[in-house]
């Protein structure tokens, strides 16, 4: 019987045949060695592959690290600081990270030792990464326990907080270690520690030790004692958790841990540690925001942002030394807030603005742009363009003075006047419809009469008026329309203050400033304000004007601003429909402008510019009471003038910018003051003509160019005729008389012929005024308007608007008119007798350019 074959043994696996059926131990050993060799080979291949991948990833990450030059130049964000005129800190520009950078020598040694003891004991031994500390932190994390000192070194924390994004990942830890090593290779330990203590966040919106010392203890970093240093060092790990403002108990517990570490490693003695523990700490109140002098600071920052940009101003650590006088600013803010409140809700006065300038230096001492900055951040002192009303009149009169057209004692007429524009007839009037007749220039400006101002402007020419405004300091756009001479142009209060400061310097322009110098975070001076005064107007003419504006305060519309013992010059201003009221007062040392109104441009009620004069007095009285500035009079015309660079066409030096104005008449705006007889209501429409297409006349009517109109244009510098004085126009006046004589002769000849053919009817004279004439009649007979007689003023024929009616007959040659009497009521001037029909002898020369005699 055949033997049944045996079944082979089953294989367990196929790992290199280890479990194959073998017949000897030798074969087993050989198979085992082969398996080990193959496993080692496979492991080496895997390790090599992983190493290559890690190396490639490391190299790739290294390219994402900041360049070493960038590391050296980069500075942390720093808060910019603003100082007053006494170099005292008054405000700070809070950056995203509120920080003041200080060198290491300006930090208390107690704080530096405390930081090393609690954050990185082997700081001076490692090269960026502390392996012992890393493994200790890893074990503690696995065991679920905490350690007194973290695993990251000071250098790693610097790299993490300064250069890397806040994320938790293996990639971030690798980058942190690589960057820490690179920092150690390029910075000294002292440089690393300096950057670290200025970078760390310590709570209470404080970045860096200098800011934290100020916020917590009102000290500098150098003045911190041991107890304070230990408490602040303990905040680094968790600023909010250990904050004394949140829990003083936790803050003290953390302070004790820091002191124990310092004692354990020899930084302090046991006695020092115990004394620090029992030291009572006095904390400053927590800081939320800085809000003193907001409108002044707002203007400073506005200028800085335009020059340096938002990022530098907010994070660059600038030190800005300003012209702010804190006491004057407080008085100014109080004057505006209380002044607006005192007017009452009925007045519709909701806002106010004030600008005060030191005359000798041009420093802006105080600036208020509104009542409540928390409700409205709009700075009305610098950005709001409001009509100035009569506050613009001194510019007009100074133009006439500097051109030699008038003196303070020149005769001028407050009488009806009409001026034909392209679209209508402009008839500026005084607010009450009254006209005071013949008066001096001094009286006209003192009483703020409107029609004399317009007459001066017509003689001087509008371009010359605008040029004077530019020379004195106005930079806002001024429409080229005669209504601007009564203050229709929108101008900021700071510009008006600039104008009057130039007058206070006897015609010397000095650009106002709020900044004295700017220093960067490293102590370099970026900017230092050095302005050269420039004479823009001859002192003689400015002193004439100043003497008149002194009369405005002492005898005219600004009497509410009088201060005993001081000579004050100034000018009130009220705009059409009572929408704005102004007063600017000045002495040889200080100029202050005040405006009251509302943002809605609504009509004010029961308030006049005299109210502003009262506010000005309140401010000025308090200002002088603490400043102790000696009272000085204004210089007289004959006083010696100091040598100052003169700006003008022949000087070779430019004064304030005088851009070429667009030839576009503006909206008519007048000035009204119901109590002080100041103001006007001007009804004029805006002429809609392209600025480039209009010529310098902009008001002449070619089809009405009568001899009277031509004479007007010659005297006022309009049209194609060159500007001439009244004396130079004498030949033209004689020619005009001859022309009228010929016209009268021809008229008499026609009357004689008509009388021979027609019987003469008796004339019926009316006892009452003539009926109102219509607009149609005005345009049908335009030659009746703008009639310029030999005395240099216009006759206006008001048809029923104010009760003035003139029995106009045939035009007569310029002759000596019958004497007229002007009363203060709304009645027409009455002539003593009708003028003769025959030509009269030539009239005397106008009164302009007479020698000036100081009052």
Protein Blocks (a to p, Z undefined) as FASTA:
>chain_A
ZZddddddddfblnhhlmpccfbfklmmmmmmmmmmmmmmmmmmmmmmmmmmmmmmmmmm
mmmpccfklmmmpccddddddddfkopafbdcddfbdcddddfklpcfklmmmmmmmmom
mlmmmgoiafklmmmmmmmmmnopacfbdfbdfklmmmmmmmmccdddfklmmmmmmmmm
mmmmmpcfklmmmmmmmmpcgejhigcjklmmmmmnopafklpcfklmmmmmmmmmmmml
mpmklommlmmmmmmmmmmmmmmnopacfklmmmmmmpccddddddfbdcehkllmmmmm
mmmmmmnojklmmmnopacddfbdfklmmmmmmmmmmmmmmnojmlopabdcdddddfkl
opafbdcfbfblmlomcdfklmmccdekjmlmmmmmmmmmmnopacfkbccddddddddd
fkbccddddfklpaebjadfklmmmnopaklmmmmmmmnopklmmmmmmmnopabdcddd
fklmnopaccdfklmmmmmmmmmnnopacdddfbfbdcdfkopafbdcddddddfbdfkl
mmmmmmmmmmmmmmmmmlmmpcghiacdddddddehhlaccdddddfkbccddddddfkl
pacehiafklmmmmmmmmmmmmmmmnopacdddddfklccdddddedfknopacdddddd
ddddddddddddfklopacddddddddddfklpcfkomacfklmcfklmmmmmmnopajb
dcddfklmmmmmmmmmmmmmmmmmmmmmmmmmmmmmpccddddddfbdcddddfklmmmm
mmlgopacfkopacdddehknopacdddddddddddddddddfbdcddddfbdcdfbdcd
dddddfehiacddZZ
